[in-house]
Amino acid sequence: MAKFFISDKDESIRLFKSNFMEFFSKVHFTVPLIIYLPVIGYFLFQSIMAFQLPIIQIVGLVIFGVVIWTITEYALHRFVFHYHPTSDFGKRIHFIMHGVHHDYPSDSLRLVLPPSVSIPLAVAFYFLLDLIWGRELNSAFYAGFVMGYLFYDIGHYAIHHFKLNNKYWSTIKDHHMRHHYVDPNKGYGVSSPVWDHVLGTMFKATKKEKVSS
């Protein structure tokens, strides 16, 4: 079986000459929790106390936000992270954004998005979704959207570094490991394989390959 990685050790390579840039290219997996759990709490509080939305509506909007995150995650992974530019500059950016993760999939400091990337994306998505939903409905919807992101980011770390015996998590882990070690052009869903089934990027139903864990 062909391998699509360089190192399976928990090690980091240097990406930038600048120590400042290099420092901000690495992040502990707890950082997204520290940043985004308060964000989720704030928007839920706003939907309940400021806008006084009915609980059933809040729950529905939160669930819908999570669902929309899953398709957003799939699209970003497939069409942005796995876009292969032809210019040297483009290739460099691609490697920094995602290629390094495929070459060093067990690097524990480059498994969750650094705040320098996630915060601008979170702000951009907030204003885009605010235009679509309006401030009132977006409070609960955005809370769900960020929950989905947080589940993806921490789940991605867990897939690579935690021992997962739960049937659901084992299935998710096997799906993502196949993306790394069997075919990087399949299995773009990290937190859920649903969109791979729907959009034709699911792995073929063949004899189960042995994949790294």
ROMARPA-52271 format. One record per residue: x, y negated, z negated of N, C-alpha, C in turn; residue number from 1; residue in one letter. Coordinates in nm, 3 decimals, decimal comma, padded with zeros to 5 digits. Each point is the difference from the previous one (the first is absolute). Layout:
# residues N
SITE/n_px/n_py/n_pz/ca_px/ca_py/ca_pz/c_px/c_py/c_pz/pos/code
SITE/X/Y/Z/X/Y/Z/X/Y/Z/NUM/a
...
//
This chain:
# residues 213
SITE/n_px/n_py/n_pz/ca_px/ca_py/ca_pz/c_px/c_py/c_pz/pos/code
SITE/00,084/00,120/00,000/-00,084/-00,120/00,000/00,087/-00,125/00,000/1/m
SITE/-00,029/-00,094/00,086/00,076/-00,125/00,004/-00,027/-00,082/-00,125/2/a
SITE/00,104/-00,069/-00,049/-00,016/-00,085/-00,117/00,009/-00,145/00,045/3/k
SITE/-00,083/-00,086/-00,063/-00,007/-00,139/00,040/00,054/-00,091/-00,110/4/f
SITE/00,091/00,052/-00,081/00,052/-00,082/-00,108/00,149/00,023/-00,013/5/f
SITE/00,067/-00,092/-00,068/00,144/00,008/-00,020/00,032/00,057/-00,138/6/i
SITE/-00,069/-00,047/-00,101/00,030/00,042/-00,137/-00,129/00,024/-00,078/7/s
SITE/-00,003/00,109/-00,073/-00,114/00,030/-00,086/00,034/-00,026/-00,146/8/d
SITE/00,109/-00,070/-00,025/00,040/-00,034/-00,136/-00,064/-00,133/-00,041/9/k
SITE/-00,012/-00,020/-00,129/-00,050/-00,128/-00,050/00,116/-00,099/00,001/10/d
SITE/00,023/-00,058/00,117/00,110/-00,094/00,017/-00,043/-00,113/00,091/11/e
SITE/00,065/-00,116/-00,015/-00,032/-00,118/00,080/00,120/-00,038/00,086/12/s
SITE/-00,028/-00,046/00,120/00,106/-00,058/00,081/-00,018/-00,151/00,001/13/i
SITE/00,108/-00,069/00,026/-00,005/-00,146/00,003/-00,064/-00,047/00,131/14/r
SITE/-00,097/-00,089/-00,011/-00,068/-00,053/00,118/00,045/-00,140/00,037/15/l
SITE/00,046/-00,077/-00,099/00,034/-00,140/00,025/00,140/-00,031/-00,053/16/f
SITE/00,070/-00,090/00,068/00,128/-00,047/-00,051/-00,019/-00,087/-00,123/17/k
SITE/-00,109/-00,076/00,000/-00,031/-00,089/-00,112/-00,045/00,080/-00,121/18/s
SITE/00,065/-00,024/-00,115/-00,041/00,068/-00,124/-00,141/-00,041/-00,040/19/n
SITE/-00,035/-00,125/00,028/-00,135/-00,050/-00,031/-00,105/00,078/00,077/20/f
SITE/00,019/00,012/00,132/-00,094/00,073/00,083/-00,004/00,148/-00,036/21/m
SITE/00,116/00,055/-00,029/00,008/00,142/-00,035/-00,076/00,028/-00,130/22/e
SITE/00,013/-00,090/-00,096/-00,069/00,016/-00,128/-00,152/00,007/00,021/23/f
SITE/-00,052/-00,085/00,086/-00,145/-00,006/00,020/-00,052/00,105/00,099/24/f
SITE/00,090/00,080/00,054/-00,044/00,109/00,088/-00,029/00,127/-00,079/25/s
SITE/00,029/-00,002/-00,129/-00,022/00,117/-00,086/-00,100/-00,036/-00,109/26/k
SITE/-00,081/00,096/-00,039/-00,102/-00,030/-00,100/-00,037/00,127/-00,077/27/v
SITE/-00,014/-00,014/-00,131/-00,045/00,111/-00,084/-00,149/00,024/00,025/28/h
SITE/-00,042/00,125/-00,007/-00,138/00,034/00,037/-00,105/-00,063/-00,090/29/f
SITE/00,038/-00,047/-00,119/-00,098/-00,061/-00,091/-00,030/-00,146/00,037/30/t
SITE/00,082/-00,061/00,083/-00,019/-00,143/00,033/-00,136/-00,028/00,063/31/v
SITE/-00,046/00,081/00,099/-00,135/-00,026/00,054/-00,110/00,008/-00,106/32/p
SITE/00,015/00,089/-00,098/-00,099/00,008/-00,109/-00,002/-00,130/-00,080/33/l
SITE/00,118/-00,052/-00,029/00,011/-00,123/-00,079/-00,062/-00,118/00,075/34/i
SITE/00,020/-00,004/00,130/-00,050/-00,112/00,080/-00,149/00,011/00,030/35/i
SITE/-00,045/00,121/00,040/-00,133/00,010/00,060/-00,111/00,048/-00,093/36/y
SITE/00,032/00,062/-00,112/-00,108/00,033/-00,095/-00,067/-00,128/-00,052/37/l
SITE/00,077/-00,105/-00,035/-00,066/-00,125/-00,040/-00,082/-00,062/00,114/38/p
SITE/00,044/00,015/00,125/-00,075/-00,053/00,114/-00,135/00,070/00,010/39/v
SITE/00,002/00,132/-00,013/-00,126/00,077/00,004/-00,092/-00,044/-00,114/40/i
SITE/00,056/-00,012/-00,120/-00,078/-00,043/-00,116/-00,060/-00,138/00,020/41/g
SITE/00,077/-00,091/00,059/-00,048/-00,137/00,020/-00,119/-00,002/00,095/42/y
SITE/00,010/00,071/00,112/-00,109/-00,005/00,098/-00,124/00,077/-00,048/43/f
SITE/00,020/00,104/-00,078/-00,116/00,068/-00,059/-00,069/-00,090/-00,102/44/l
SITE/00,081/-00,067/-00,082/-00,054/-00,095/-00,097/-00,078/-00,110/00,070/45/f
SITE/00,057/-00,050/00,110/-00,065/-00,106/00,076/-00,135/00,047/00,056/46/q
SITE/-00,002/00,122/00,053/-00,124/00,051/00,060/-00,109/00,020/-00,106/47/s
SITE/00,041/00,034/-00,124/-00,096/00,025/-00,107/-00,043/-00,130/-00,068/48/i
SITE/00,100/-00,080/-00,040/-00,028/-00,118/-00,084/-00,029/-00,126/00,082/49/m
SITE/00,078/-00,025/00,103/-00,018/-00,124/00,076/-00,114/00,011/00,100/50/a
SITE/-00,005/00,112/00,074/-00,101/00,015/00,104/-00,119/00,084/-00,045/51/f
SITE/00,014/00,068/-00,113/-00,108/00,078/-00,061/-00,068/00,095/00,101/52/q
SITE/00,083/00,071/00,073/-00,052/00,099/00,094/-00,056/00,119/-00,075/53/l
SITE/-00,105/00,064/00,050/-00,052/00,122/-00,064/00,108/00,108/-00,001/54/p
SITE/00,005/00,078/-00,107/00,103/00,103/-00,016/00,000/00,097/00,117/55/i
SITE/-00,119/00,040/00,045/-00,008/00,095/00,111/00,061/-00,060/00,127/56/i
SITE/-00,016/-00,130/00,019/00,058/-00,068/00,116/00,152/-00,007/-00,013/57/q
SITE/00,046/-00,028/-00,120/00,145/-00,005/-00,025/00,063/00,136/00,030/58/i
SITE/-00,062/00,105/-00,053/00,052/00,136/00,022/00,005/00,031/00,150/59/v
SITE/-00,107/-00,032/00,071/-00,006/00,025/00,143/00,107/-00,076/00,077/60/g
SITE/00,020/-00,127/-00,035/00,101/-00,081/00,067/00,141/00,049/-00,030/61/l
SITE/00,022/00,042/-00,125/00,131/00,054/-00,038/00,031/00,127/00,080/62/v
SITE/-00,097/00,090/00,007/00,019/00,125/00,075/00,026/-00,031/00,147/63/i
SITE/-00,077/-00,093/00,055/00,018/-00,037/00,141/00,139/-00,061/00,023/64/f
SITE/00,045/-00,079/-00,098/00,134/-00,059/00,008/00,108/00,106/00,005/65/g
SITE/-00,016/00,105/-00,082/00,096/00,111/00,000/00,000/00,069/00,136/66/v
SITE/-00,120/00,025/00,054/-00,012/00,067/00,130/00,068/-00,082/00,110/67/v
SITE/-00,026/-00,131/-00,001/00,062/-00,086/00,101/00,151/-00,004/-00,017/68/i
SITE/00,047/00,009/-00,124/00,145/00,009/-00,019/00,057/00,123/00,071/69/w
SITE/-00,068/00,115/-00,007/00,055/00,122/00,058/00,021/-00,013/00,150/70/t
SITE/-00,093/-00,065/00,069/00,018/-00,019/00,145/00,107/-00,106/00,026/71/i
SITE/00,010/-00,099/-00,088/00,105/-00,102/00,012/00,137/00,064/-00,020/72/t
SITE/00,010/00,085/-00,101/00,124/00,074/-00,028/00,042/00,082/00,121/73/e
SITE/-00,097/00,074/00,056/00,028/00,084/00,117/00,050/-00,086/00,117/74/y
SITE/-00,068/-00,111/00,026/00,035/-00,085/00,113/00,138/-00,063/-00,018/75/a
SITE/00,029/-00,048/-00,120/00,132/-00,058/-00,027/00,110/00,104/00,018/76/l
SITE/-00,023/00,119/-00,055/00,101/00,105/00,008/00,022/00,043/00,145/77/h
SITE/-00,107/00,019/00,074/00,012/00,051/00,136/00,050/-00,106/00,099/78/r
SITE/-00,060/-00,119/-00,005/00,025/-00,097/00,106/00,104/-00,107/-00,036/79/f
SITE/00,029/-00,018/-00,129/00,102/-00,096/-00,040/00,127/00,072/-00,045/80/v
SITE/-00,012/00,086/-00,101/00,119/00,068/-00,053/00,061/00,098/00,101/81/f
SITE/-00,082/00,055/00,088/00,052/00,095/00,099/00,003/-00,059/00,141/82/h
SITE/-00,004/-00,131/00,008/00,023/-00,065/00,129/00,151/00,001/00,025/83/y
SITE/00,041/00,042/00,119/00,142/00,012/00,031/00,041/-00,107/00,101/84/h
SITE/00,056/-00,111/-00,048/00,043/-00,108/00,090/00,123/00,040/00,082/85/p
SITE/00,026/-00,073/00,105/00,113/00,032/00,087/00,121/-00,091/-00,023/86/t
SITE/-00,023/-00,120/-00,053/00,112/-00,091/-00,023/00,079/00,042/-00,123/87/s
SITE/00,125/-00,039/-00,007/00,084/00,033/-00,116/-00,055/-00,064/-00,127/88/d
SITE/-00,048/-00,125/00,014/-00,057/-00,068/-00,117/-00,126/00,071/-00,048/89/f
SITE/-00,085/00,038/00,096/-00,122/00,072/-00,034/00,029/00,132/-00,068/90/g
SITE/00,100/00,071/00,051/00,038/00,129/-00,060/00,051/-00,020/-00,142/91/k
SITE/00,072/-00,108/-00,022/00,051/-00,031/-00,134/-00,116/-00,026/-00,096/92/r
SITE/-00,096/-00,081/00,044/-00,117/-00,029/-00,084/-00,078/00,127/-00,029/93/i
SITE/-00,019/00,083/00,102/-00,074/00,126/-00,018/00,069/00,089/-00,101/94/h
SITE/00,133/00,007/00,007/00,074/00,085/-00,095/-00,017/-00,051/-00,142/95/f
SITE/00,009/-00,131/-00,018/-00,016/-00,058/-00,134/-00,141/00,025/-00,053/96/i
SITE/-00,100/-00,016/00,087/-00,139/00,015/-00,042/-00,038/00,144/-00,033/97/m
SITE/00,043/00,093/00,086/-00,050/00,137/-00,019/00,099/00,110/00,039/98/h
SITE/00,088/-00,030/00,095/00,094/00,102/00,045/00,088/00,052/-00,111/99/g
SITE/00,040/-00,089/-00,091/00,086/00,043/-00,110/-00,071/00,102/-00,089/100/v
SITE/-00,132/-00,013/-00,012/-00,076/00,096/-00,081/00,000/00,138/00,064/101/h
SITE/-00,005/00,006/00,132/00,003/00,130/00,066/00,139/00,063/-00,004/102/h
SITE/00,103/-00,083/-00,002/00,136/00,053/-00,010/00,036/00,038/-00,144/103/d
SITE/-00,057/-00,073/-00,095/00,028/00,026/-00,143/-00,133/00,008/-00,074/104/y
SITE/-00,078/00,104/00,026/-00,136/00,008/-00,054/-00,009/00,014/-00,152/105/p
SITE/00,111/00,036/-00,065/-00,005/00,018/-00,145/00,061/-00,117/-00,076/106/s
SITE/00,031/-00,107/00,069/00,054/-00,120/-00,064/-00,110/-00,062/-00,087/107/d
SITE/00,013/00,016/-00,132/-00,106/-00,042/-00,091/-00,016/-00,152/-00,009/108/s
SITE/00,097/-00,075/00,048/-00,007/-00,146/-00,006/-00,058/-00,062/00,126/109/l
SITE/-00,031/00,085/00,100/-00,060/-00,053/00,123/-00,121/00,083/00,040/110/r
SITE/-00,084/00,029/-00,099/-00,121/00,079/00,025/-00,127/-00,082/-00,013/111/l
SITE/00,003/-00,107/-00,076/-00,114/-00,091/-00,008/00,039/-00,130/00,069/112/v
SITE/-00,100/-00,073/00,050/00,030/-00,124/00,071/00,058/-00,104/-00,096/113/l
SITE/00,110/-00,065/00,037/00,053/-00,106/-00,086/-00,096/-00,118/-00,002/114/p
SITE/-00,007/-00,073/-00,110/-00,091/-00,115/-00,008/00,020/-00,103/00,111/115/p
SITE/00,123/-00,011/00,052/00,027/-00,094/00,108/-00,079/00,034/00,125/116/s
SITE/-00,045/00,125/00,012/-00,084/00,043/00,112/-00,146/00,010/-00,042/117/v
SITE/-00,025/00,062/-00,114/-00,139/00,028/-00,040/-00,077/-00,126/-00,037/118/s
SITE/00,064/-00,097/-00,063/-00,072/-00,121/-00,042/-00,046/-00,084/00,120/119/i
SITE/00,087/-00,030/00,097/-00,049/-00,072/00,118/-00,112/00,075/00,073/120/p
SITE/00,012/00,134/00,009/-00,105/00,079/00,064/-00,130/-00,009/-00,080/121/l
SITE/00,011/00,010/-00,132/-00,119/-00,007/-00,085/-00,071/-00,134/00,014/122/a
SITE/00,078/-00,108/00,005/-00,058/-00,135/00,015/-00,067/-00,013/00,137/123/v
SITE/00,069/00,047/00,104/-00,057/-00,010/00,136/-00,129/00,079/00,011/124/a
SITE/-00,001/00,123/-00,055/-00,122/00,081/00,005/-00,111/-00,064/-00,083/125/f
SITE/00,034/-00,063/-00,112/-00,104/-00,064/-00,081/-00,073/-00,108/00,079/126/y
SITE/00,075/-00,089/00,064/-00,064/-00,109/00,074/-00,075/00,051/00,122/127/f
SITE/00,052/00,103/00,065/-00,071/00,059/00,114/-00,132/00,061/-00,046/128/l
SITE/00,005/00,077/-00,109/-00,122/00,064/-00,051/-00,096/-00,102/-00,059/129/l
SITE/00,054/-00,109/-00,052/-00,084/-00,107/-00,052/-00,082/-00,064/00,113/130/d
SITE/00,063/-00,013/00,116/-00,072/-00,054/00,116/-00,112/00,094/00,044/131/l
SITE/00,025/00,130/-00,013/-00,098/00,099/00,043/-00,115/00,012/-00,100/132/i
SITE/00,033/00,011/-00,128/-00,101/00,030/-00,102/-00,055/-00,122/-00,070/133/w
SITE/00,080/-00,105/-00,009/-00,037/-00,112/-00,086/00,055/00,024/-00,139/134/g
SITE/00,024/-00,108/-00,073/00,066/00,008/-00,130/-00,073/00,093/-00,098/135/r
SITE/-00,132/-00,004/00,000/-00,078/00,075/-00,099/00,013/00,151/00,019/136/e
SITE/-00,028/00,049/00,119/00,005/00,144/00,025/00,144/00,051/00,005/137/l
SITE/00,089/-00,087/00,045/00,140/00,043/00,013/00,065/00,025/-00,135/138/n
SITE/-00,054/-00,057/-00,106/00,061/00,021/-00,133/00,004/00,149/-00,032/139/s
SITE/-00,110/00,070/00,015/-00,004/00,143/-00,029/00,064/00,083/00,112/140/a
SITE/-00,026/-00,042/00,124/00,057/00,074/00,114/00,153/-00,003/-00,006/141/f
SITE/00,057/-00,117/-00,028/00,146/-00,014/-00,002/00,059/00,079/-00,117/142/y
SITE/-00,071/00,005/-00,111/00,046/00,083/-00,113/00,014/00,145/00,044/143/a
SITE/-00,097/00,051/00,074/00,007/00,136/00,051/00,111/00,017/00,102/144/g
SITE/00,017/-00,100/00,086/00,106/00,004/00,101/00,137/00,011/-00,066/145/f
SITE/00,021/-00,079/-00,105/00,129/00,003/-00,072/00,014/00,131/-00,078/146/v
SITE/-00,110/00,052/-00,053/00,005/00,132/-00,064/00,050/00,106/00,098/147/m
SITE/-00,053/-00,006/00,122/00,043/00,094/00,103/00,148/-00,012/00,028/148/g
SITE/00,048/-00,126/00,011/00,143/-00,022/00,022/00,083/00,057/-00,115/149/y
SITE/-00,044/-00,026/-00,123/00,075/00,045/-00,116/00,004/00,153/-00,006/150/l
SITE/-00,112/00,062/00,032/-00,006/00,146/00,004/00,098/00,053/00,105/151/f
SITE/00,006/-00,068/00,114/00,093/00,040/00,107/00,145/-00,013/-00,046/152/y
SITE/00,034/-00,115/-00,056/00,140/-00,028/-00,034/00,050/00,093/-00,111/153/d
SITE/-00,077/00,011/-00,109/00,042/00,086/-00,111/-00,012/00,147/00,041/154/i
SITE/-00,104/00,031/00,079/-00,015/00,137/00,048/00,116/00,041/00,089/155/g
SITE/00,049/-00,092/00,081/00,114/00,029/00,087/00,123/00,033/-00,083/156/h
SITE/00,021/-00,076/-00,106/00,113/00,029/-00,088/-00,017/00,138/-00,064/157/y
SITE/-00,122/00,028/-00,047/-00,027/00,128/-00,066/00,022/00,118/00,095/158/a
SITE/-00,041/-00,016/00,125/00,017/00,105/00,100/00,147/00,039/00,014/159/i
SITE/00,087/-00,099/-00,005/00,142/00,026/00,021/00,074/00,039/-00,128/160/h
SITE/-00,053/-00,038/-00,117/00,080/00,018/-00,121/-00,068/00,071/-00,118/161/h
SITE/-00,128/00,024/00,007/-00,067/00,068/-00,110/-00,034/00,144/00,040/162/f
SITE/-00,002/00,087/-00,097/-00,044/00,138/00,024/-00,153/-00,001/-00,006/163/k
SITE/-00,064/00,032/00,110/-00,145/-00,013/00,011/-00,064/00,138/00,016/164/l
SITE/-00,066/00,046/-00,105/-00,062/00,133/00,001/-00,149/-00,006/00,032/165/n
SITE/-00,060/-00,117/-00,016/-00,141/-00,018/00,032/-00,025/00,030/00,147/166/n
SITE/-00,111/00,070/00,031/-00,027/00,042/00,137/-00,010/-00,119/00,094/167/k
SITE/-00,070/-00,105/-00,041/-00,015/-00,118/00,084/00,137/-00,061/00,031/168/y
SITE/00,079/-00,024/-00,105/00,130/-00,062/00,018/00,096/00,089/00,078/169/w
SITE/-00,010/00,130/-00,020/00,084/00,093/00,076/-00,031/-00,009/00,149/170/s
SITE/-00,128/-00,015/00,033/-00,041/-00,013/00,140/00,053/-00,130/00,060/171/t
SITE/-00,013/-00,110/-00,077/00,049/-00,129/00,046/00,151/00,004/00,017/172/i
SITE/00,069/00,063/-00,094/00,147/00,008/00,007/00,043/00,081/00,122/173/k
SITE/-00,063/00,114/00,022/00,035/00,084/00,114/-00,020/-00,076/00,131/174/d
SITE/-00,110/-00,077/00,007/-00,029/-00,079/00,120/00,112/-00,101/00,027/175/h
SITE/00,041/-00,070/-00,104/00,104/-00,103/00,017/00,137/00,061/00,027/176/h
SITE/00,030/00,113/-00,065/00,128/00,066/00,025/00,011/00,047/00,145/177/m
SITE/-00,111/00,042/00,058/00,001/00,040/00,141/00,031/-00,121/00,089/178/r
SITE/-00,051/-00,116/-00,040/00,032/-00,122/00,074/00,151/-00,025/00,000/179/h
SITE/00,064/00,027/-00,113/00,144/-00,023/-00,011/00,084/00,109/00,064/180/h
SITE/-00,038/00,125/-00,023/00,091/00,110/00,033/-00,045/00,087/00,117/181/y
SITE/-00,120/-00,023/00,053/-00,048/00,081/00,113/-00,021/-00,087/00,123/182/v
SITE/-00,083/-00,104/-00,011/-00,029/-00,085/00,116/-00,034/-00,141/-00,047/183/d
SITE/00,091/-00,097/00,017/-00,026/-00,137/-00,044/-00,104/-00,073/00,084/184/p
SITE/-00,044/00,062/00,109/-00,103/-00,061/00,084/-00,140/00,053/-00,032/185/n
SITE/-00,012/00,069/-00,111/-00,129/00,049/-00,050/-00,008/-00,034/-00,149/186/k
SITE/-00,121/00,008/-00,053/-00,017/-00,014/-00,145/00,031/-00,138/-00,053/187/g
SITE/-00,064/-00,103/00,056/00,028/-00,137/-00,044/-00,072/-00,038/-00,129/188/y
SITE/-00,105/00,072/-00,034/-00,070/-00,029/-00,125/00,080/00,050/-00,118/189/g
SITE/00,030/-00,087/-00,094/00,078/00,038/-00,118/-00,093/00,032/-00,117/190/v
SITE/-00,091/-00,090/-00,030/-00,091/00,024/-00,112/-00,117/00,090/00,039/191/s
SITE/-00,023/00,015/00,132/-00,109/00,086/00,046/00,028/00,043/00,144/192/s
SITE/-00,024/00,128/00,034/00,018/00,046/00,138/-00,124/-00,019/00,088/193/p
SITE/-00,104/-00,064/-00,054/-00,128/-00,009/00,071/00,016/-00,062/00,138/194/v
SITE/00,070/-00,113/00,009/00,010/-00,070/00,128/00,088/00,075/00,099/195/w
SITE/00,089/00,084/-00,049/00,076/00,086/00,092/-00,093/00,100/00,068/196/d
SITE/-00,096/00,051/-00,075/-00,100/00,090/00,058/-00,086/-00,074/00,102/197/h
SITE/-00,044/-00,121/-00,037/-00,092/-00,076/00,085/00,068/-00,050/00,127/198/v
SITE/00,126/-00,043/-00,012/00,068/-00,069/00,110/00,102/00,088/00,073/199/l
SITE/-00,002/00,130/-00,026/00,079/00,092/00,081/00,148/00,008/-00,031/200/g
SITE/00,040/-00,037/-00,120/00,142/00,010/-00,036/00,024/00,101/-00,111/201/t
SITE/-00,093/00,095/-00,012/00,016/00,107/-00,099/00,094/00,105/00,056/202/m
SITE/00,073/00,067/-00,088/00,089/00,107/00,041/-00,081/00,117/00,054/203/f
SITE/00,055/00,069/00,097/-00,069/00,115/00,057/-00,012/00,111/-00,104/204/k
SITE/-00,110/00,073/00,008/-00,025/00,108/-00,095/00,081/00,122/00,042/205/a
SITE/00,127/00,000/-00,040/00,089/00,113/00,028/00,046/00,061/-00,130/206/t
SITE/00,080/00,103/00,009/00,054/00,063/-00,120/00,074/-00,105/-00,081/207/k
SITE/-00,025/-00,003/-00,128/00,052/-00,106/-00,086/00,151/-00,002/-00,002/208/k
SITE/00,058/-00,116/00,038/00,144/-00,014/-00,003/00,047/-00,027/-00,142/209/e
SITE/00,120/00,043/-00,028/00,060/-00,032/-00,129/00,052/-00,142/00,006/210/k
SITE/-00,046/-00,085/-00,090/00,043/-00,138/00,001/00,071/-00,033/-00,130/211/v
SITE/00,085/-00,102/00,007/00,074/-00,039/-00,119/-00,093/-00,067/-00,098/212/s
SITE/00,034/00,007/-00,126/-00,079/-00,066/-00,103/00,086/-00,092/-00,086/213/s
//
